[in-house]
Amino acid sequence: MSSRGLLDALSHALRHHDSTTSPAAVQSSAATIYSLLIAEESHRPVVGSKRDIIFSLVHIVRHQDSHPRSIKDALKALFAVALCPANRSTMISLGAIPALFSLIVKDSRCGIVEDATAVMAQVAGCEESEEGMRRVSGASVLADLLDPCTGSSLRIKENAVSALLNLARCGGDEARLEVASAVASGADEGAMEGIVYVAENGSVKGRKKAVDLLRLVSNDSRRFDLLISDSDNNNNPSSI
């Protein structure tokens, strides 16, 4: 990070991903961004201030001719960028939400959808997420991913739970209503069934978030009280 011109060089490679830069160079540049941000938390606001880098990563995700490996590396880099709360509004202003939901809705590759929902779960954790999510019917799409009929993996379901919970917590009263409505309107309570599934079978963090989401959207207090008890019995405090 202290090397003169490093971020500018990475930005140049990412900006020209659809013309002069080879896929391998694009992937290496995105992977470098990810590594820098994971290695040191103080790097995250610095990279977040480079709007050209974030825009280029979003464009790679959105561009229909991007190599699958480039998309995965760009998603990982965006995930690391979104770990800094101050960067999330910048990502939204640069079109991250529609780009991510385009992948979630249209891409059939499980790994891509898993990574896209992981980024979305982080981006949802800011006030600006409500408007962006509403424009793409984000709450409804995430609720659909929880329905067992969609065949989503457990990781996708956990990410959807996390995104809905963050949206409800950070997006204000309207966002909470949107989340509750999206979950309640799912066919045959499929979305609710998916949340319960995560609460019973997910990771330690996933189970806790699912129970918290049930608190927000369920009128059946006995249901989530029982899940809280089961989650407490299954959790290993030393692993949190």
Secondary structure as UniProt FT lines:
FT   TURN            4..5
FT   HELIX           6..15
FT   TURN            16..20
FT   HELIX           23..39
FT   TURN            41..42
FT   HELIX           43..48
FT   HELIX           51..62
FT   TURN            64..65
FT   HELIX           68..82
FT   HELIX           85..93
FT   TURN            94..95
FT   HELIX           96..106
FT   HELIX           110..123
FT   TURN            127..128
FT   HELIX           129..135
FT   TURN            136..137
FT   HELIX           138..146
FT   HELIX           148..150
FT   HELIX           154..170
FT   HELIX           173..184
FT   HELIX           187..189
FT   HELIX           190..201
FT   HELIX           204..217
FT   HELIX           221..234
FT   HELIX           237..239
//
